[in-house]
Amino acid sequence: MVTRRRPAADPLPEAAPSPSPKRAGRRAPAAAPALPAVVAAPPAVALGAASMTLSSKNYSSWSLRGWLLARFAGLEFREEMLSTDNADVRAEILLLAPSMLVPCLHHGSGPAEVRVWDTLAIGEYLHELFPEAGLLPTSRAARAHCRAICGEMHSGFSALRSALPMNLKARFPGFKVWSRAQADIDRIVQIWTECFDAYGGPWLFGEHRTMADAMYAPVVTRLQTYDVRLSDRRLIEYCQRVLAMPEMQAWIADAKLEPEDIDELEAEF
Ligand SMILES: N[C@@H](CCC(=O)N[C@@H](CS)C(=O)NCC(=O)O)C(=O)O
């Protein structure tokens, strides 16, 4: 099934510091340093249980991204798997997401339920709930950089995605990558190289995994599936590191248990 992508959601604006309270008739001493506004993280538990609608673990790269984001954030959630062989069940579950696409995060229930049905929006939502998880880097410049490369993944690389669909169980040794897909790979290598030059690894934005590592994880699996070789040792090791993450290992193990030959899914997904 060929799926249509949607335009990337606008990133959330930086939180503006709240104005400091003023008292009539009193002025703060001129030399007093401005105190940073303290913004308490919203209590995640107050929203109640969370679940995420997911599709095939072998084929669905967007499901993998959303799932990794939730795992990186430390959200406890139930997996709501789309049945790939029962069209009615599939349609019913997909209707829970206004976009009819996966992943879709459901948080809480009743009128307070929050539904987030786009991977970038899921990342931003989780960052607001769990700022200490570091889904976005701490420096404003690095945060902007991170959002930019996540957006580029979200809205681009269509040649790579259609010519080299995610397929964790398959291996295509010596796969011939055509020129437009190669151009996408070259651009991704450039993005990763700039990240390693700027932040020094071991993850794209330095010491901690961010949204970007989740967004590019399916690319890492594609390089492995289609036998695409990289030359920069730092990037080769980065790919090994991503594949060795315990979360990734768990996802791949589940993918291997899925039934074979889902013809419908042997396409951009
Ligand atoms: N831009 C969306 C893309 C989501 C998407 O294309 N999901 C595909 C699966 S990877 C899908 O739900 N296809 C319809 C289906 O599975 O029936 C996002 O960021 O979440």
The ligand as an SDF file (V2000), in Angstrom:
LIG
                    3D

 20 19  0  0  0  0  0  0  0  0999 V2000
    3.5130   11.9240    8.6950 N   0  0  0  0  0  0  0  0  0  0  0  0
    2.9860   10.7780    9.3910 C   0  0  0  0  0  0  0  0  0  0  0  0
    3.2690    9.5440    8.5530 C   0  0  0  0  0  0  0  0  0  0  0  0
    2.5550    8.3240    9.0770 C   0  0  0  0  0  0  0  0  0  0  0  0
    2.4060    7.2260    8.0280 C   0  0  0  0  0  0  0  0  0  0  0  0
    2.6090    7.4330    6.8100 O   0  0  0  0  0  0  0  0  0  0  0  0
    2.0350    6.0180    8.4950 N   0  0  0  0  0  0  0  0  0  0  0  0
    1.7900    4.8730    7.6270 C   0  0  0  0  0  0  0  0  0  0  0  0
    2.5140    3.6430    8.1360 C   0  0  0  0  0  0  0  0  0  0  0  0
    4.2460    3.8520    8.3300 S   0  0  0  0  0  0  0  0  0  0  0  0
    0.3030    4.4970    7.6850 C   0  0  0  0  0  0  0  0  0  0  0  0
   -0.3210    4.6730    8.7090 O   0  0  0  0  0  0  0  0  0  0  0  0
   -0.2770    3.9920    6.5860 N   0  0  0  0  0  0  0  0  0  0  0  0
   -1.6760    3.5780    6.5640 C   0  0  0  0  0  0  0  0  0  0  0  0
   -1.9410    2.1800    7.0240 C   0  0  0  0  0  0  0  0  0  0  0  0
   -1.0920    1.5650    7.6740 O   0  0  0  0  0  0  0  0  0  0  0  0
   -3.0210    1.6690    6.7470 O   0  0  0  0  0  0  0  0  0  0  0  0
    3.6400   10.7270   10.7560 C   0  0  0  0  0  0  0  0  0  0  0  0
    4.5750   11.4880   10.9810 O   0  0  0  0  0  0  0  0  0  0  0  0
    3.2220    9.9980   11.6490 O   0  0  0  0  0  0  0  0  0  0  0  0
  1  2  1  0
  2  3  1  0
  2 18  1  0
  3  4  1  0
  4  5  1  0
  5  6  2  0
  5  7  1  0
  7  8  1  0
  8  9  1  0
  8 11  1  0
  9 10  1  0
 11 12  2  0
 11 13  1  0
 13 14  1  0
 14 15  1  0
 15 16  2  0
 15 17  1  0
 18 19  2  0
 18 20  1  0
M  END
$$$$
